[in-house]
Amino acid sequence: MSSTASGQSSNYAGAERYRMPTPENTPAEMYRLMLKCWAADAESRPHFDEIYNVVDALILRLDNSH
């Protein structure tokens, strides 16, 4: 456990590693993008252009599947 600025204990280290499970009906590509966005190392996180490209491709694919 670590201490917060107010001196209270927190279990932040455990929360920092937590990754929510895949939301229901979420495409695998979107969940992979979510995981990349949550990378502990900021340099490993996707830049906006990569996020845009993945989301745009998913929208196009979903639009074409209807």
N, CA, C and O of each residue as an XYZ file, in Angstrom:
264
protein
N       0.835     -1.185      0.000
C       0.000      0.000      0.000
C       0.875      1.240      0.000
O       1.995      1.237      0.509
N       0.342      2.282     -0.575
C       1.056      3.548     -0.596
C       0.241      4.585      0.155
O      -0.914      4.346      0.510
N       0.843      5.724      0.391
C       0.141      6.800      1.076
C      -0.258      7.866      0.079
O       0.467      8.149     -0.875
N      -1.417      8.449      0.311
C      -1.873      9.544     -0.533
C      -1.337     10.847      0.032
O      -0.707     10.857      1.090
N      -1.584     11.948     -0.670
C      -1.116     13.258     -0.206
C      -1.677     13.587      1.169
O      -1.044     14.303      1.944
N      -2.859     13.067      1.475
C      -3.461     13.355      2.777
C      -2.977     12.390      3.849
O      -3.402     12.481      5.001
N      -2.091     11.464      3.482
C      -1.554     10.510      4.449
C      -2.361      9.234      4.560
O      -1.981      8.332      5.305
N      -3.467      9.135      3.836
C      -4.283      7.932      3.876
C      -3.638      6.847      3.036
O      -2.981      7.127      2.033
N      -3.829      5.622      3.451
C      -3.302      4.499      2.691
C      -4.198      4.213      1.500
O      -5.414      4.391      1.566
N      -3.597      3.777      0.432
C      -4.390      3.371     -0.727
C      -3.762      2.135     -1.336
O      -2.581      1.855     -1.127
N      -4.546      1.411     -2.079
C      -4.049      0.236     -2.781
C      -3.892      0.593     -4.248
O      -4.297     -0.179     -5.117
N      -3.315      1.739     -4.538
C      -3.182      2.250     -5.900
C      -2.388      1.312     -6.791
O      -2.719      1.146     -7.965
N      -1.345      0.696     -6.248
C      -0.512     -0.195     -7.070
C      -1.355     -1.311     -7.673
O      -1.166     -1.668     -8.836
N      -2.278     -1.862     -6.900
C      -3.151     -2.904     -7.424
C      -4.123     -2.354     -8.449
O      -4.369     -2.984     -9.478
N      -4.673     -1.194     -8.176
C      -5.617     -0.572     -9.107
C      -4.928     -0.175    -10.396
O      -5.542     -0.210    -11.463
N      -3.679      0.196    -10.315
C      -2.919      0.613    -11.498
C      -2.787     -0.524    -12.505
O      -2.734     -0.274    -13.709
N      -2.733     -1.754    -12.037
C      -2.574     -2.919    -12.928
C      -3.914     -3.450    -13.429
O      -3.943     -4.227    -14.383
N      -5.013     -3.054    -12.814
C      -6.326     -3.573    -13.189
C      -6.712     -3.126    -14.597
O      -6.538     -1.963    -14.960
N      -7.223     -4.035    -15.358
C      -7.761     -3.739    -16.680
C      -9.147     -4.352    -16.749
O      -9.315     -5.551    -16.524
N     -10.134     -3.532    -17.060
C     -11.494     -4.051    -17.123
C     -11.589     -5.127    -18.200
O     -10.867     -5.076    -19.196
N     -12.480     -6.103    -18.003
C     -12.660     -7.118    -19.039
C     -13.307     -6.499    -20.272
O     -13.815     -5.378    -20.231
N     -13.280     -7.234    -21.346
C     -13.875     -6.747    -22.589
C     -15.363     -6.500    -22.392
O     -16.093     -7.410    -21.997
N     -15.826     -5.276    -22.663
C     -17.266     -5.021    -22.572
C     -18.018     -5.903    -23.582
O     -17.497     -6.230    -24.648
N     -19.221     -6.271    -23.231
C     -20.031     -7.125    -24.092
C     -20.189     -6.512    -25.478
O     -20.431     -5.312    -25.606
N     -20.053     -7.327    -26.502
C     -20.204     -6.936    -27.907
C     -19.150     -5.948    -28.407
O     -19.361     -5.277    -29.417
N     -18.031     -5.856    -27.716
C     -16.949     -4.967    -28.141
C     -16.059     -5.712    -29.131
O     -15.594     -6.810    -28.826
N     -15.814     -5.142    -30.308
C     -14.915     -5.803    -31.266
C     -13.514     -5.980    -30.663
O     -13.039     -5.140    -29.898
N     -12.882     -7.071    -31.020
C     -11.543     -7.371    -30.497
C     -10.559     -6.236    -30.783
O      -9.712     -5.917    -29.949
N     -10.676     -5.626    -31.971
C      -9.765     -4.525    -32.324
C      -9.914     -3.345    -31.357
O      -8.931     -2.699    -30.994
N     -11.155     -3.077    -30.946
C     -11.400     -1.967    -30.022
C     -10.817     -2.279    -28.653
O     -10.218     -1.410    -28.019
N     -10.990     -3.505    -28.197
C     -10.446     -3.857    -26.885
C      -8.919     -3.821    -26.902
O      -8.300     -3.386    -25.932
N      -8.314     -4.270    -27.986
C      -6.844     -4.187    -28.093
C      -6.400     -2.726    -28.016
O      -5.402     -2.409    -27.369
N      -7.141     -1.847    -28.676
C      -6.826     -0.421    -28.616
C      -6.972      0.101    -27.190
O      -6.136      0.874    -26.722
N      -8.025     -0.318    -26.501
C      -8.221      0.094    -25.111
C      -7.031     -0.329    -24.255
O      -6.528      0.456    -23.451
N      -6.587     -1.558    -24.428
C      -5.447     -2.048    -23.648
C      -4.188     -1.235    -23.943
O      -3.413     -0.932    -23.036
N      -3.988     -0.886    -25.202
C      -2.819     -0.066    -25.551
C      -2.904      1.311    -24.894
O      -1.890      1.857    -24.459
N      -4.100      1.866    -24.822
C      -4.286      3.179    -24.197
C      -3.991      3.139    -22.705
O      -3.621      4.156    -22.119
N      -4.149      1.984    -22.092
C      -3.914      1.838    -20.653
C      -2.493      1.397    -20.333
O      -2.198      1.089    -19.178
N      -1.615      1.358    -21.309
C      -0.238      0.920    -21.058
C       0.391      1.762    -19.949
O       0.218      2.980    -19.907
N       1.120      1.099    -19.058
C       1.774      1.802    -17.947
C       2.799      2.803    -18.466
O       2.947      3.893    -17.913
N       3.493      2.435    -19.510
C       4.509      3.310    -20.099
C       3.837      4.237    -21.115
O       3.317      3.780    -22.133
N       3.853      5.518    -20.834
C       3.186      6.495    -21.703
C       3.692      6.436    -23.141
O       2.925      6.676    -24.073
N       4.946      6.127    -23.330
C       5.513      6.047    -24.686
C       4.935      4.881    -25.479
O       4.991      4.876    -26.709
N       4.384      3.898    -24.784
C       3.790      2.730    -25.450
C       2.343      2.954    -25.853
O       1.781      2.166    -26.614
N       1.741      4.010    -25.356
C       0.341      4.303    -25.667
C       0.221      4.833    -27.092
O       1.128      5.505    -27.583
N      -0.894      4.535    -27.757
C      -1.062      4.992    -29.141
C      -1.237      6.506    -29.215
O      -1.793      7.132    -28.313
N      -0.754      7.063    -30.295
C      -0.962      8.488    -30.559
C      -2.360      8.656    -31.146
O      -2.995      7.685    -31.556
N      -2.822      9.885    -31.180
C      -4.182     10.149    -31.634
C      -4.432      9.614    -33.043
O      -5.515      9.097    -33.317
N      -3.456      9.727    -33.937
C      -3.691      9.260    -35.306
C      -3.956      7.760    -35.354
O      -4.771      7.310    -36.160
N      -3.292      6.982    -34.517
C      -3.547      5.541    -34.481
C      -4.941      5.264    -33.916
O      -5.666      4.416    -34.435
N      -5.311      5.976    -32.857
C      -6.645      5.813    -32.273
C      -7.701      6.141    -33.325
O      -8.656      5.388    -33.514
N      -7.522      7.261    -34.001
C      -8.465      7.685    -35.040
C      -8.583      6.617    -36.126
O      -9.692      6.260    -36.524
N      -7.456      6.108    -36.605
C      -7.477      5.125    -37.692
C      -8.190      3.840    -37.291
O      -8.961      3.288    -38.076
N      -7.940      3.362    -36.082
C      -8.592      2.132    -35.619
C     -10.095      2.352    -35.483
O     -10.886      1.536    -35.956
N     -10.491      3.438    -34.847
C     -11.916      3.710    -34.641
C     -12.616      3.952    -35.978
O     -13.725      3.463    -36.193
N     -11.986      4.692    -36.865
C     -12.568      4.955    -38.182
C     -12.773      3.656    -38.958
O     -13.822      3.455    -39.569
N     -11.778      2.782    -38.933
C     -11.892      1.494    -39.638
C     -13.012      0.645    -39.042
O     -13.745     -0.020    -39.774
N     -13.145      0.667    -37.728
C     -14.219     -0.092    -37.091
C     -15.591      0.458    -37.474
O     -16.515     -0.307    -37.752
N     -15.721      1.761    -37.488
C     -16.997      2.369    -37.878
C     -17.350      2.012    -39.312
O     -18.490      1.648    -39.600
N     -16.381      2.113    -40.212
C     -16.635      1.753    -41.605
C     -17.042      0.304    -41.744
O     -17.977     -0.021    -42.475
N     -16.327     -0.580    -41.030
C     -16.633     -2.002    -41.106
C     -18.023     -2.275    -40.555
O     -18.774     -3.057    -41.139
N     -18.377     -1.647    -39.449
C     -19.699     -1.880    -38.868
C     -20.807     -1.311    -39.746
O     -21.872     -1.914    -39.878
N     -20.555     -0.149    -40.347
C     -21.534      0.461    -41.264
C     -21.783     -0.447    -42.469
O     -22.919     -0.574    -42.924
N     -20.739     -1.071    -42.979
C     -20.852     -1.921    -44.166
C     -21.460     -3.281    -43.858
O     -21.877     -3.997    -44.768
N     -21.510     -3.637    -42.586
C     -22.053     -4.956    -42.231
C     -23.560     -4.926    -42.049
O     -24.172     -5.976    -41.850
N     -24.170     -3.759    -42.111
C     -25.627     -3.658    -41.934
C     -26.343     -3.586    -43.232
O     -27.571     -3.498    -43.256
